[in-house]
Amino acid sequence: MQRLTIEAVGKTAKIAILSAKLNDKAEPLNALEDLKFYTRENLDELLNTISQIEILIKEGIPVSDDLVEMLKVLLHRIEMEMQYRRDV
């Protein structure tokens, strides 16, 4: 079961990054919302990123390269957290 959860988190992270690169804001937002349930260590940063994307949507601002890079780092951290947690 843990292996499937780790795979699901990894695929969700990839969807978020690829969608952000395409300037799609709704799909990364949905993916990040889904990942809230799988992180403890990175929850504050994840919630902050969700808020940033919500602002981009409201203001009609495109996804920046900096945000995509930040997403890559955050989502990698969440993936690593999942791999090393034992209570998933």
Secondary structure by P-SEA (a helix, b strand, c coil): caaaaaaaaaaaaaaaaaaaaacccaaaaaaaaaaccccccaaaaaaaaaaaaaaaaaacccccaaaaaaaaaaaaaaaaaaaacccc
